[in-house]
């Protein structure tokens, strides 16, 4: 659906909290539901907000999110400079529409990442033309200068975690001065995001760890940051005894070959593990990188036949893949929440996870709901994987406890309820400010 489409929710007669339904604009500068967490967040949060009785219009750029019944999509296209199969492409002359397009291309040509800024400028223009149509505007970590304008409704922004964390990890992994300069230029947009974040009245984040990082890295005042945990679709991500368990299978999700995800350490751990358990193998949900540290590690350790990458599979196929594994693993050096951990636990698949960032908030105590290891420690990772592969009773106990933890703490229904409460608080605060003028 494009242009100015907005369809009223079929649940919009009244909201479940007894107050009037809200008209919500949910902004997302990228929404790929199969790569990265932002598209997953938009899809599931919008669905559950609709179930609560609210009207939700997602306004997004490429890759466009996939939405469930009830929410609507308005496309606000970029030039899609990073699309496959021709990333970093140069647009043809007739593709340019205005000065924002020229800014987008110029930033890419000079090594920067333009999309947070240029999407925010397009969103400002779009929302200005539709003043009065929304009760609240929810930004999904764009944090661009365009959002500092009067958008016609109060703004709530989700910051999953500060991208400055990714920036520092990439700088630490850079092997020479040229690469460090390239990393600094690519992450230039983080300066803008910090300036914008400090001026926002209400920031929503997904974990206590992220709240602390936002305060420390971005300088946002603590009282402006509110934690609403996200979670798993526990109807989809559920146990199914009819799915056969594959001996030695370990599954992980890695949307990109970047240091943050810790995949190289998992590959190193697999090499150690296979000296004692030769049937151990790894399935990675994500794109195989032809170059880089993971590709080099796979070749160095001779693991070409023991590591398989899958991408573009359906939700049902993905869930069955996780169900078929004896272990799910989250090897990340840092996560602002870790949806893969919550989703794997919801299937009853036992989890090995690092203690990076907010992962322990999701995975729970070591030995009770998961096996926990320090981030970046391939030896500890191999030991935990080996222990779990060799102990069926431990796998069953951790798997059952993990699902119970997710059901009690991390569901999208609970996330939507908490988010809607913050919307109402923002609307009330805006009303008080108008009355005080």
C-alpha positions, -999 to +999 in steps of 0.1 A: +000+000+000+014+034-010+007+071-010-017+084+017-034+051+025-046+046+060-071+018+069-090+018+102-082-012+124-110-038+126-105-036+164-108+002+165-141+006+183-123+008+217-089+000+231-085-027+257-074-003+284-108+014+282-096+046+267-101+057+231-080+040+204-048+058+193-039+066+157-002+056+155+024+064+129+053+039+132+084+051+113+111+027+102+140+036+079+146-001+071+123-030+077+137-062+064+120-089+084+146-116+076+178-097+084+182-077+116+158-070+144+142-037+133+119-053+108+109-080+133+101-053+159+079-034+135+060-064+123+052-079+157+047-047+176+023-033+150+002-065+150-002-065+188-010-028+189-038-035+164-051-063+186-053-038+215-076-017+194-053+009+180-049+021+144-013+016+131+002+029+100+038+019+093+057+045+072+089+029+060+117+027+034+134-002+016+137-029+024+100-026+033+087-045+063+063-074+061+032-067+081+004-088+095-033-082+091-045-050+106-016-026+102-011-007+070+021+002+051+029+036+035+060+034+014+084+063+017+111+052-007+148+060-006+170+055-036+177+020-022+215+024-027+224-008-007+200-032-024+210-066-037+225-076-061+240-041-068+249-025-034+266+010-035+251+015-069+251+049-087+214+059-096+205+069-131+198+105-137+160+101-140+159+085-105+167+117-087+136+135-074+149+162-052+178+175-031+173+148-005+181+122-031+213+142-041+223+143-004+218+105-001+240+098-030+267+123-020+269+108+015+273+073+001+300+085-024+320+100+005+318+068+026+290+076+049+257+060+057+229+084+047+196+066+054+189+077+090+192+114+080+175+112+046+146+091+058+140+116+087+139+145+062+114+126+040+093+116+070+092+153+082+079+164+049+054+136+047+040+141+082+038+179+077+014+173+049-007+150+071-009+172+103-037+161+126-040+125+112-020+109+141-022+110+179+014+098+183+044+092+161+068+063+170+103+064+155+121+031+153+157+043+159+160+067+129+171+095+152+176+119+123+175+157+124+142+158+105+124+144+135+133+175+156+107+195+137+071+199+147+056+167+134+020+174+143+019+148+172+041+138+201+071+117+193+082+085+211+115+069+199+128+034+203+165+030+207+173-007+206+209+000+216+233+028+208+250+022+174+281+037+190+286+002+205+288-013+170+311+015+160+336+008+188+336-029+182+343-023+145+371+002+153+387-024+177+386-050+149+401-027+122+435-038+112+450-006+099+446+032+098+428+032+065+402+008+078+397+028+110+392+060+089+366+041+068+348+029+099+347+064+114+333+078+082+306+051+079+294+056+114+294+094+111+256+094+115+260+084+152+270+120+160+236+131+147+218+103+165+234+114+198+224+150+193+188+141+184+185+116+213+195+142+239+166+164+227+139+138+227+113+139+255+106+102+256+130+073+247+118+037+248+144+009+250+142-029+252+164-037+282+180-024+313+214-029+298+205-007+268+191+019+291+224+022+308+243+023+274+219+050+261+226+072+291+264+067+290+269+068+252+243+092+241+239+114+272+202+110+275+189+118+310+179+087+329+143+098+337+136+101+299+144+065+292+118+038+297+123+000+294+097-021+277+110-056+270+102-072+236+098-109+230+088-138+209+057-148+191+051-178+214+024-193+192+048-195+163+079-202+183+067-232+203+078-268+209+068-295+184+078-331+192+070-342+156+101-323+144+130-347+145+161-337+164+193-337+143+223-351+163+251-326+167+231-297+152+238-262+165+219-233+151+226-196+153+214-163+137+239-139+122+226-111+100+260-099+090+297-108+093+305-081+118+325-083+151+294-075+172+278-109+163+307-130+175+302-156+147+339-160+142+343-172+178+315-197+174+333-211+143+365-214+163+346-231+191+331-256+166+366-265+154+376-273+190+344-292+196+347-314+166+379-329+178+358-347+205+323-347+188+329-351+151+291-350+143+288-314+157+279-290+129+266-255+126+236-240+107+238-202+104+206-183+096+220-155+075+240-148+043+274-164+038+302-138+035+327-148+008+354-128+025+361-116+060+370-132+093+343-159+093+351-171+058+388-172+067+381-191+099+360-217+081+387-222+055+415-223+081+398-250+102+386-270+073+349-266+083+334-261+048+313-292+053+304-285+089+290-249+085+259-243+064+243-209+058+206-205+050+186-174+041+153-165+025+134-192+043+098-188+056+089-183+093+077-219+095+109-232+080+129-211+104+110-223+134+114-260+124+151-254+118+155-242+154+133-271+167+155-296+149+187-283+166+201-299+198+214-264+208+207-228+199+236-205+203+239-167+207+277-159+205+273-121+203+298-098+219+269-074+226+232-074+221+206-047+231+181-075+237+185-107+216+154-118+199+171-149+186+176-160+222+140-154+232+127-171+201+149-202+205+140-205+241+103-203+232+107-235+211+121-254+240+155-256+223+183-254+250+205-223+247+242-215+250+247-177+251+273-152+260+269-126+287+273-097+263+251-067+268+215-075+276+217-112+267+216-124+304+184-103+309+168-126+283+185-159+287+185-160+325+208-175+350+236-199+340+226-235+346+189-227+352+176-215+318+208-216+297+245-222+298+263-188+299+298-180+287+319-149+285+318-131+251+347-136+228+359-168+246+359-196+220+372-221+245+344-215+270+319-216+241+333-250+230+331-264+265+295-253+270+284-267+237+302-300+243+287-303+278+252-298+264+255-320+234+266-348+258+238-345+283+203-351+271+187-346+305+204-312+308+191-302+274+156-312+283+157-293+316+172-261+302+148-262+272+117-265+294+129-238+318+138-215+289+103-216+274+087-209+308+109-179+312+098-165+278+061-171+284+063-153+317+084-123+307+090-118+269+059-118+247+048-093+220+015-088+237+032-076+269+055-054+248+025-037+230+007-030+263+038-013+278+044+006+246+008+018+244+011+031+280+041+052+270+021+065+240-006+077+263+019+093+287+034+112+257+000+124+245-009+136+280+024+154+284+019+171+251-016+182+262-003+196+295+024+215+276-002+231+253-024+241+283+005+257+300+013+280+271 
